[in-house]
Amino acid sequence: MIELRTPFGEDAVRKLKLGDTVYLTGDIITGRDGMHERAIENVRQNRPVPEGIEESVLYHCGPIVARDGNGWRVVAAGPTTSARMNSSEPEMIRKFRIRAIIGKGGMSAEVGEAMSETGCVYLAAVGGAAVSLAESIIGVRGPEWSDLGMAEAMWRFEVEAMGPLIVAMDSEGNSLYENVMSGLIRDI
């Protein structure tokens, strides 16, 4: 088990290996299709992006968030199927030097190449554990780009011991998903 505190740099990412179990403490951001498209378009057009994207941990999550007094409370925060972001993720990783992505189901070989180039890992979260994962969220800021809707907006979460998360794609180009598909792993 590896406990990591965000933010962390490329050196910490390069030490993580396929199959490692990780727990995160610190700040992470959420982002799905709409957030990815907006962030990339803004950078291409020389427009500002919200603070916190650069070198972040990016959670593919469409959270259910409720008002709590003057702030917010996360009701559920399960992982979204990451393959939905395959077309935009390599550019996100390269432009913003994303250090880790949390999601479910893995991502394409092209995303893996960008991860290898920049020092990024894919951390698999358990699908169906939205309420359990939300329990690790101790603070909420946002939303940014609220016009995209609750699920597509960018949220900043402060998490404590979020996990277990499994390194399913490492910064050396290894992928548990590819290993399963190619028959390298037979018993799961």
C-alpha positions in Angstrom: 0.0 0.0 0.0 1.3 3.4 -1.0 0.0 6.7 0.5 0.5 9.7 -1.7 -0.1 13.3 -0.8 -1.1 15.7 -3.7 0.4 17.6 -5.3 3.2 15.2 -6.4 5.6 15.4 -9.2 6.9 13.2 -12.0 9.5 11.5 -9.7 6.7 10.1 -7.4 4.7 9.0 -10.5 7.7 7.2 -12.0 8.1 5.1 -8.8 4.6 3.7 -9.1 4.4 0.2 -10.7 1.5 -1.8 -12.2 -0.6 -3.3 -9.5 0.4 -1.0 -6.7 -2.4 -0.1 -4.3 -2.6 3.7 -3.7 -4.4 5.9 -1.3 -4.6 9.6 -2.0 -4.7 12.6 0.4 -4.9 16.2 -0.8 -6.5 18.0 -3.7 -7.9 16.4 -6.8 -10.1 17.8 -9.6 -13.0 16.2 -11.5 -13.3 16.3 -15.3 -15.4 14.5 -17.9 -16.0 15.1 -21.6 -17.2 18.7 -21.3 -14.4 19.8 -18.9 -11.8 18.3 -21.2 -13.1 20.0 -24.3 -13.4 23.4 -22.6 -9.9 23.2 -21.0 -8.3 22.2 -24.3 -10.2 24.8 -26.3 -9.3 27.6 -23.9 -5.6 26.7 -24.0 -5.7 26.6 -27.9 -7.4 30.0 -27.9 -5.0 31.5 -25.2 -7.9 31.9 -22.8 -7.5 31.2 -19.1 -8.3 27.9 -17.4 -9.2 27.4 -13.8 -6.4 27.1 -11.3 -5.5 23.6 -10.2 -5.5 21.7 -13.6 -1.7 21.9 -14.0 0.0 18.8 -12.6 -3.2 17.6 -11.1 -4.8 14.3 -10.2 -7.8 14.2 -12.6 -10.8 12.2 -11.5 -13.1 11.0 -14.3 -16.2 11.5 -12.2 -19.6 13.1 -12.5 -20.3 13.7 -8.9 -23.7 14.2 -7.3 -23.2 17.4 -5.2 -25.8 19.0 -2.8 -25.8 22.4 -1.2 -24.7 22.3 2.4 -25.2 25.7 4.0 -23.1 28.1 2.0 -20.9 25.3 0.6 -21.3 21.9 -1.0 -21.4 18.3 0.1 -20.6 15.3 -2.2 -23.4 12.7 -2.0 -21.8 10.3 -4.5 -18.6 10.3 -6.5 -18.1 7.2 -8.5 -15.7 6.8 -11.4 -16.9 7.3 -15.0 -15.8 5.0 -17.8 -12.6 6.6 -18.8 -12.5 5.4 -22.5 -15.0 8.2 -23.2 -12.1 10.6 -22.9 -9.7 8.7 -25.1 -9.7 11.2 -27.9 -9.0 14.2 -25.7 -6.9 12.7 -22.9 -3.5 12.6 -24.6 -3.7 16.4 -25.3 -4.9 17.0 -21.7 -2.0 15.0 -20.3 0.6 16.8 -22.5 -0.7 20.3 -22.1 -1.4 20.2 -18.4 1.1 17.6 -17.3 -1.6 15.6 -15.5 0.1 13.3 -13.0 -2.6 10.8 -12.3 -6.0 9.9 -13.7 -8.6 8.1 -11.6 -11.3 6.3 -13.5 -12.7 2.9 -14.4 -12.1 0.6 -17.4 -8.7 1.9 -18.6 -7.7 4.0 -21.6 -6.2 3.6 -25.0 -2.7 2.9 -26.1 -2.4 6.6 -27.3 -3.3 7.7 -23.7 -0.6 5.3 -22.4 2.0 6.9 -24.7 1.2 10.4 -23.4 1.4 9.0 -19.8 4.9 7.6 -20.6 6.1 10.8 -22.1 5.0 13.1 -19.3 5.0 10.9 -16.2 1.3 10.1 -15.5 -0.5 7.0 -14.2 -4.0 5.6 -14.4 -5.5 4.7 -11.1 -8.5 2.3 -11.3 -11.3 2.9 -8.8 -14.0 0.4 -8.1 -17.1 1.0 -10.1 -20.3 1.0 -8.0 -18.5 2.4 -4.9 -19.7 6.0 -5.4 -20.9 6.5 -1.9 -17.9 4.9 -0.3 -15.5 7.0 -2.4 -17.5 10.1 -1.5 -16.8 9.4 2.2 -13.1 10.2 1.6 -14.0 13.7 0.3 -13.6 16.1 3.2 -13.8 19.4 1.3 -15.4 20.7 -1.9 -14.7 23.8 -3.9 -16.3 24.8 -7.2 -17.8 24.4 -9.5 -15.8 25.8 -12.4 -17.7 26.0 -15.7 -21.0 25.4 -14.0 -22.7 26.1 -17.4 -21.7 22.6 -18.3 -23.9 21.1 -15.6 -23.1 19.4 -12.3 -21.6 16.3 -13.8 -19.5 18.0 -16.5 -18.3 21.0 -14.4 -14.9 20.9 -12.8 -14.9 20.4 -9.0 -12.0 20.5 -6.6 -12.1 17.9 -3.9 -10.0 17.6 -0.8 -9.7 13.9 -0.1 -8.3 11.9 2.8 -7.1 8.4 2.2 -9.1 8.0 -1.0 -8.8 4.4 -2.2 -8.0 1.7 -2.6 -6.9 2.8 -6.1 -4.9 0.3 -8.3 -2.2 1.4 -10.7 -3.7 -0.1 -13.8 -1.6 1.9 -16.3 1.9 3.0 -15.3 4.3 5.6 -16.6 6.4 2.9 -18.4 3.6 2.1 -20.8 2.4 -1.1 -18.9 -1.4 -1.7 -18.7 -3.3 -4.3 -16.7 -6.0 -4.0 -19.3 -3.6 -4.9 -22.2 -2.1 -7.7 -20.1 -5.6 -9.2 -19.7 -6.5 -8.8 -23.4 -3.2 -10.4 -24.5 -3.5 -13.3 -22.1 -0.6 -12.3 -19.9 -2.9 -12.4 -16.9 -5.3 -15.3 -16.8 -6.6 -15.4 -13.3 -8.1 -12.2 -12.0 
